[in-house]
Structure formats: C-alpha cells, structure tokens
C-alpha cells in the first residue's frame, strides 16, 4: 500500500540506499503554506552541494505535514556541512511558520485518511479507548533510506517499533 502511494512522488531513479530524513511538523500546513514550502525545498535541493559538487537530492512536503529530504549518494557523498544545510532549511521553515519540526515525542497515525498526532504518552490511552488499534497506520519517521521510506514509512501499528510497548488486548473492567 505505501509503495503505491509514494510511487510517482518519490524519484524512481534514486538508489534504494539513498539517505532519507523525515521531519514532522507540529501541525498540518494549509495549501498556501504547502506551495511556499515546496518552492523553498525545491530551491534548496536544486542548489544542494557537497564540497562544491552537486548533490543528487530531492525534498518535498508530504501528507501536508512531513518534510522528506532524500540524498542519493551513488556519485557524491553528502558531507556533514551538506547535512547541516538541510537542517538549516528545515529550521528556517520552522521559524517562518511557527511550527516544531523536531519533536520526536509526538507520533502520527493515519486515521480516516488524515494524519492525526498523539503525544507518545497518550498512545496507550487512544488504543484503550478505541481511537486507534493495532491495524491503524503509523508514520514510521525513523526510515533512513529510500527503500525503508517506500516499504515501511506508513505501516500498521502492530508492525512498528512502538508495538512492543503497547497493549492491544481489550482491558477488562474490574
């Protein structure tokens, strides 16, 4: 399912081991902001360099809420300075739109076709109350390669790194 949704969006010519960075916004962006952000990201990656050589890069805002940056290092390795420049564009967007792009304690689920955020500490409560379940799709923002992005960025909660921390059986009332 995930591959089908991202096919045609993620550049097919990028190697499976191309590096990926995913930044989740603390809120969805409205259409005007989405257009502005995608233009900024295009300007960034079309000029992205590593030690003076062009980086084969790509970046886009997906699901109105996630900045995904990809660097194919087949020919040119991304240096620390190049990685820092990608973080700078994300921090600039963060300041410009008054959002948090670096909160790793808030998780996102696809509920009724929309990205819904939950603080990590409230995930079990949401399961217990039936708002989400083991089959709810979870955005696995730790995907580090194009292959992982395509195959496991959006996965059922039961298959994610979070599953062992959750209890999915109904809680009996005492």
N, C-alpha and C positions, 0 to 999 in steps of 0.2 A: 504494500500500500504506500509506504513512504517513498519508495523509489519512483513510483508512478507519479506522485505529486510533485517531486522535485525534478524529475526528468523534464528537460526542456527549459528549466530555470537555471540549474547548476551547469556550468560549462562541461559538456561531454568530453572535450579534448584535454581536460585536466587529468593528470595521473591519479589513480586510486589512492596513492600515498601522499597526495598534495596536502599540505598542512591547513588546518581549519581552526578558526577562532570564532566562538559564538558569544555574543553579548546580548543579554536580555534586558529590555527596558522595564522600568517600574510601572509603565502604563503603555497602552497601545497609542500609536501616533495617528492623528487624523490625516485625511488624504493629502491636504496641502503640505503638512509636515513630511509625509512619506515621500512625496515628489521632491521636496527640497533635500531631504536626507539622501535619497538615491542619487541625486545630482552631485552632492558633496562626495559621496562614496565613489562615484564614477570618476570625478576629478582626482580623487586620491589614488585609486588603483591604476588609472591610466598614466600616472606620472610616478608610480612607486618605483624606487630604485634601491639596489643593494650595492654599495661601494661603486656607484656610478653606472652600474648595469641595470637595465630594466628588469623588474620582477614580473613574472607571468602571474598576475594577480586578478582577483575578482572580488567584488563586495556588493551586497545588496541587503535591503531591509525586507525580511520575510515575515509572514503572518502579522504584519503591522507592528511587530514588537521585537523582532530579533535582528540584530546586525550580524551577518555572517560574512567573514572575510576568509578568502582562500588564497594560498600561495603555492603554485606548482614549482617545486624546487628541482625539477628534472635537469634544467640547464643552469640556473642561477640559484645559489643558496641564499636564503633570507638571513641577513646579519642581525645582530642584536639591535643596531641602530634602525634597521628597517622595521623590525618588530615594534620598537618604540614609536616609530612614526605612525604605525597603525593604531596603537593605543592612544596617541595624541588626537587622531581624528575622532575616535570614539569619545574621548574626554571632552573634546570641543562640542560634539553633538549633545553630550550630557549637559554641559553648561548652557548651550543655546536653547535647549528645550526643557530645562529644569526637570530632568529625569535622573534616575540612578541606573547606570548600566553595569555596575559591578557588584550587585547584591547577590551573593551565592546562597543566601539562606531563604530566598523566595523561589518556589518551584512553580512550574507552569504545566497545566494539563489542557488537553483539547476536549472541551465539553460543549456539546451541541454545535460543533463547528467553529467555536471561538476559543481563543487562548484565555484561560482563566488561571489567575495566580493565587497561590496559597503560601503563607509562611510555612517553613518546614515543620514547626511545632503544631500546626493545625491540620496536617495531612491525615493523621490518625483519626481525628475528630470528624473530618469530612468523609472518611471511609465508614466510620461507625454510624454516621447519620445518613449514609446512602447518597451523598452528593457525588462521590466518585467511588469506583470499585476497582478490582484487580484488572479489569479489561479497559479501563479508561486510558486513553493515550496520554503519555507523559513525554515532555520535551527533555531529552537527554542531552543537556548542554555541555557535557564533557566529551562529546565526539571530537576527536582530534585530527581525523583525516577525512578526505572526501568520501572514501569507502564507508567509514563509520557514519558520516553525515547521511549518506544515501540509504544505508541499511538500518541504522538504529538511532537516528536523532529523535524520531517520533515512534515510540514503542509502547506496548501495553505496560501498565504499571507493574504487573506481576513479573515481567521480564527485565525490569530495570535494576540498577544498583540499589534503589531505595526499597525494593520488595522485602529483603530480609529484615528490615527494620519495622515493617508494618504487620499488623494482624488483620487478616481478611475475613476470618470466620465471624458470623454474627455474634454479638455479645449478648449473653443470656441475662435477663433481668433477675435479680436476686429476690 
